[in-house]
Amino acid sequence: MRPNHDAHSFSRLRLSALVLSAAFSFTAALHPALAQEDNNPAKGFTALFNGKDFNDWTGGATRDPREIAALPADKRAAWDDEMKRGINEHWRVEDGMLISDGHDPYLATKRDYGDFEMWLDWKIGAGGDSGIYLRGTPQVQIWDPADPRVKEHGAPKGSGALWNNKKGERFPTELADKPIGQWNRMYIRMVGPYVTVTLNGKNVVDNVVMENYYDPKIPIYATGPIYLQTHGAETRFRNVFVREIPTDEADKLLSEIKADEREFRSVFNGKDLSNWTGATDDFEVKNGAIQCKPGRGGNLFTKDTFDNFIVRFEFKLPPGGNNGLALRAPITQDQLAYAATEIQILDDDAPQYADLHDYQVHGSLYGLAPAARGYLRPDGEWNCQEVTLDGDKLKVNVNGFEVLNVNVAEVREKPLDGKQHPGASRTSGHLAFCGHNDPVAIRNIRVKRLPKS
């Protein structure tokens, strides 16, 4: 349960089928005995524990991973030494098991993970309180359901759920723990912020958003280490396996989680610009994607207009790539960040953008509202983005993470570069991509119209 000890009311999770795209993963979810045995990972999975020592692990604690990453070299070395001493004092390896006496530190993977699925077996002692930290963040809960000391905190509901959630679901759909002293088998999948957990063959968490314990104002981090946390009693782990989920599979899973793709209509045929107008000479279609021609620029508009809508698309950034998505735009070659509103599309980690304003990072409502930063995939990989504009309510999701949620009416009177924003009061117009000389690739553009406000 640690680190958060306040009690919240319990509400039932919607129980639905476990959606897994990989054929093996689906089979393993139905037949957990097939998932892992004798520290031999199934095809596609990698063992995080070699069965012999801690060489593949470092130490961890309930501390924001950003703080640890930002430590100067001398303090980082001291931190690592402290963690190593703690591991040697409180952990041991025995018969292919990782065994903790229930005291800090936790075990942490030496590398970070983004989208992944994992299996592990665990066995906890009476009164134990443990968990699996995902991307360095607490946690998939593991505890003793019969411990009277934590009954008021929901222990009788069982292990497996996201106990530190504040807004979303935080308890499992059912009690799936085996009796204390017996081994439990757990499957965890994390795609974007969505977590699925199967405990002893029962789906106890179904695509629940895991919240950022360290900074609730932003989504959970896009990458981070996996921790094995223990607290209060001896805890044992074995058969700890992980498979990283590639981006194309992750995007498919994110689409399945949304489960509403049939409500969207494509506005790009993948072949030519026949459904577009404006600076068509400055853009081209290559490999099924719209690109601004290198060294060219201009605004490319949908022929249709939209008032309230959701638009989804995929994009790929070259190093330093810059583009933008204008909303409710008039047909003009003026800057649409002013004539309309623009959602920034930008490789904001590129060296030339080291001094960006917060309202210029990727996903921001340019000039008016900053987005959470750090959710883009590496240059050259496809990203998926969703923008919802319903009246003045604007949301931007990048690779499944909600990076912006703002009421445009509350920010449009804010001066933009010394001027009032002239386009933020528009209620209808075109969608447009704003080319800025870079071959940013954009594909699979589809729109769902929403009712008028």
N, C-alpha and C positions, 0 to 999 in steps of 0.2 A: 504493500500500500504506500509506503513512504515514497516521495517526500510530502504529499499533500494529505492532510488528515481531516478536512472538513467533510461533513456528510451532505449528500444531495439526494433528492427524491428519485425514485426508480421509475422508469417508464420502459415499456417493452419495445425491443427492437423489432422492426419488420423482418419476419423470417422468410427468406427466399432462397432459391437455389444458389449454390456456390458457382460463380462464373469463372471458369479457367479456360484460357485459350489453348494451352499446350495439352496435347492428348495425354501425356504421362501424368501431368499435374492433376487432371480431372480424375484419372484412374486412381491415383494415390489418395486423393481426397475422399473417394468412396471406400478405398481399401487401405487404410493407413498402415497396415502391416507391410505393404509393398513399398512404403516410402523410404525406409532406411533400416538397415540392420548391421550390427557388428562394425560400425564406423566405416562402412563401405557406401559412399554416396551413389545414388541412382544416376543414370545418364543425364548429363547437363548440369548436375549439382557438384559443388566442391565442398570438401570437408574443411570446416573452420578449425577443427581440433584434430591434431595428428595422433591422438591417443597416447602420447608419451610425455609431452612437456608443454610449456607455455610459450614456445618460440613464436607462435603465430598471434600472440595476444599482448596487449599492454593493459595498463590499469585505467579505471575510470571512476567518476563520482558524479553526483548530481550537480553539475556545473555546466553552464552554457558552453557548448562546443566552440562558439565564436571567441569566448574569452581565452580558452585554452590555445586555440590557433593563433591568437594575437600575442601570446606571451613572448617577451624577448628571449633570446637564445639561452641566457644563463638561468632565467626563471623556468623556462621550459625544461631544461636539463634537470633542475632541482625537482620539478613536478614529476618527471619521468622516474627519477631515482626514488622518490617517495612512493610512487605507485608500485615500482618493482619490489621494494622492501615489503610493502603491504601484501602483495601477491604471495611472496615467499613465506610470509607469516601466517596468512589466513586461507591459502588455497593449497591443494595438493592434487596429484594425479595418482589414481589407483585403479587398476584393472580396466583401463580404457575410459575412466570417468574423470570429469572435472568436479572436484569436491571443495565446497566452501564451508567454513565453520560458522558462517552467518554474519561475519563482520566485514567492514569495508577493507579494501576497495572492491569495486566490481571488476569483472574482466571485460575488456573492450577490444574489438577488432583493430588491427593496426591501420586498416584502410577504410575508406568511406564507401557507402552504398547509396544508390539512388532508388530506382525501382527494382524490387527483388522479391523472391519468395524463399522461404526457409523452412526446414524441419528441425525439430530437436525433441529429445526426450528429457524429462525432468522429474525429480522426486524430492519432495520437500518434507522436512520434519515437522512435528506438532508445533503449532504456534509460529511457523515460518511465514515470512512475508518477502516475496521476491518479485521479479519482473524481468521483461525483456525490453530494453530501451531501443527504440527505433530511430535511426539517425541521431543518436545521442540524446534522445528525448524520452522521458518517462510517459507511459509505459504500457506494455501488455501485462496485465496483472497476474501474478501467481501468489496464492496464499492458502492458508488452512481454513476451509469453509466452516469448520467446527470451533474455531478459536473464539471464545466468548469475549475476549478483549476488543475485538474489532467487529463484533456483530453489528453494532450501530452504523458501521461504515460500509456495510453491504457484503461482508464475507460470505454469508449463507447463499448468496446468489452465485458464487463460484468464481473460478479463475478464467482468464482469457480476454477480458475486455479492457477498454481504454479508461482506466480508473481516474486519470487526471484530467479528463475532459471536463470543461465547465459549461459549454453551451450545448454540445451534442451528446449523443448517447454515451454512457460510460459503464454500463453493466452488461453482462452476457444475456443471451436470450434464454439460457437454461443452465442449470448446474450440471456440468459434465466431468467434474473432477473424479478421479478414482480415490479410494480411501488412502489416508496418510500412510506412507511407507511403501506405496505401490508406484510404479512408473507411469507417467502420463506422456502421451505423444501429442505434440502441438505443431500445427502448420500455420504459418503467418505469410500473408502476401501484402505488399505495400506498393501501390501504384499512385504516383502523385501524393496527395494527402490521404488517400483512401486505404483503409486497413481491413483485411478479412482474416479471421482466425477460426481454425477448426481445432477442437480439443477432443481427443479420443474419438475421432470420427464424427463429431457433431459440430455443425456450423454455428458458432456462438456469437460471431461478429460478422456482419455482412456489409462490407464497403462503407464503413463509418469513417468520417473525417477525423483524423488525429490532430488535435490542436497543439499549438506551440506553447508548451509549459513555461518557457523562459521569456517569451515575448508575445503575449496573446494578441497584440495588434497586427501581427503578420502571420502568414501561414507557417506551418512546420517547415523546416529547412528542406531543400531539394536533395541534399546528400548529407551523410553523416555516418558515424560508426554504429555498430550493433553492440549493445552491452548485455552481459549476463549479470543481473543485479541479485544480490542476496542480502537478507536482513532477518535477524532474530532466531534462526535455527539452521542447522546443517542443511545444505541444498546440494543436490547432485545433478549434473548434466552429462549427457552422452549423445552420440549421433547428431552432431550439430552441423547441418549442411545448408548451403545457400546456392541459389541460382540467380544471376542478374538477368533482369527482363530487358530485352532490347527495345529501342524506342518505337519501332513499328508495332511490336506486340503491345507495348504500353499504351500507345495511342488507340489501338483496337479495344483494349480493355476499358480505357476511359470512355470511349464511345458507347460500349455496352453498359457501363455504369449509368450513363445519362439515359439510355434506352428510349430516345425520342428522335432518332435520326430520320425516321420516315416523315416527320413533320417539316423537314427542311427541303428547300428547292435550290438546285444548283444555279449559280449565275455565271458560271464559266465552264465551257464545254471541253476544256483541256486541249483544244486544237488551234483556235484562232481568237481574235478580239471582236467577233461579230456582235457580241452582246454588250460591247463597251464603246465609249465615245471619249472625246477629249484628245489627249496627247498620244494617240494611237501610233504615230510614227516614232515616238520615243520609247515605246515598249515593244516587246516581242514575246512569242511563245516558244519555249525551249523545253523539251522533255516533259511536256504536259504541265508546265508552270509558266506563269506570267513573270517576266523580268524587265526591269528598266535596263535599257541598253547602256553599256559602260560609257561614262562621260556625258550622258544625256539626262534630261530631267523633265518634269512636267506632271500634270494631274490626269489620271486615267479614271473615268467615271463609269459606273453602271448606267445603262440606259434607263432602267427603272428607278423610281424614287421610293423612299421608305420613310415612315414616321416612327413607329415603334417596332422593334425587331430584335432578333438575335442573329448574329452573323458568326459563322465558324469558318476557319481556314487554317491551312498549314503554311509555314514559311521556313526558309533556310537562309541564314545570314552568311555572307562572306566576311572575312576579317574586316572589322570597321564598318560593316554594312549599315545603311541608313535608308529608311523609308517611313511611311506612315499610313494609317487608315483614317480617312476623313469621314465624319458622320453628318448626315443631313446637309450635304454640301450643295451649293449652287454651282452651275457650270461656269467655271472661271479658271484662268491660269494664274490667278493671284495665289498667295500663300494660304492654303486651306486651314492652317493652324489658327488663322485669324478670321477668314471668311466663313469658316464653319468651326468645327472642333476636330482635333486630330489626336488619335491614339498613337503614341510613338512606337515605331518599330526600329530597333537600334541595337547594335552590338555594343552595349554600354560598358563592357569591360575592356574595350580596345584602348590602347595607350593614348590615342588622340582625344579621348573623351574623359580623361582623368579629372577634369574640372567641371563636370556637368552639374547643373542645378538639379535638385531632386525631382523637379517637375519635367525633366528631360529624359529620365531613364526609361528603359523599355516598359511599355504598358501604361505609362502616365497619360493623363489628359493634359496635353502639352500646354504649359504655361499656367495651369490652373490647379491640378491635383496630382501629387506624386504617387507612383505605384511602389509596392514593395519590390525590392531589388534582389536578384540572385536566383531566378527561377528559369533562366534560359539554359538550353542545352549548349554544348560546345559548338563553336563555329563549324559549319559544314553538316550539322545534323538537323533533321526536320523537327520543328516545334509545332505544337497545335495551340490555337488561340480561340477564345470565345469572347465576344463583346455583346453585352445586353444593354439596350437603351430603351427604357420604358418610361415615357414622359421625361422627367428629369432624373430618373434613377439610372445610374450607369454602373455597370460591373464589368471587370475585365478578368478573365481567367487565362493563365499561361501554363500549359502542360498540366492542367488539372488544378492548379493553385489559384485561388482568388487573390490577385495582387492589387486590385483597386475596387472599392465600393464607395461611391460618392453621390451626393445629390447635386446635380449641376447647378440648380437654382441657388445653392448656398455658396458657390464659388465663382459664378460667372461675373459678378460685379467686382471681382478682384482685379486690380490693374495688371495688364499684361505688357511687360516692357514699357511701362509708363502710360499705357493706353487702356481704356475699358475694352473688354473683349466684345467685338462686334458680331461674332457668329454663334455665341453660346446660347442665344435665345431662339435659335431656329427650331422649328417643330417638324420639319419635313425636308427631304432633299435626297441627293444621291449618295451612294457609297463611292469612295474614291481612294486609290492608292497614289501616294505622293512620292514620285521618283526623285531621288537626290543623287544621281550619277552612278549609283552602285547596283550591281546585278543581284539584288535580293530576289529570291525565287519564292513565288506565292502560288499555291494550288488548292484544289478541292474547296472552293469558295461556295458556301451555301448559306441560305438565309431563311429564317422562319419569321413571318410577320406576326406581330402581336396586336391585340385590339387597341384601337385609339383610346387615349386617356379621356 
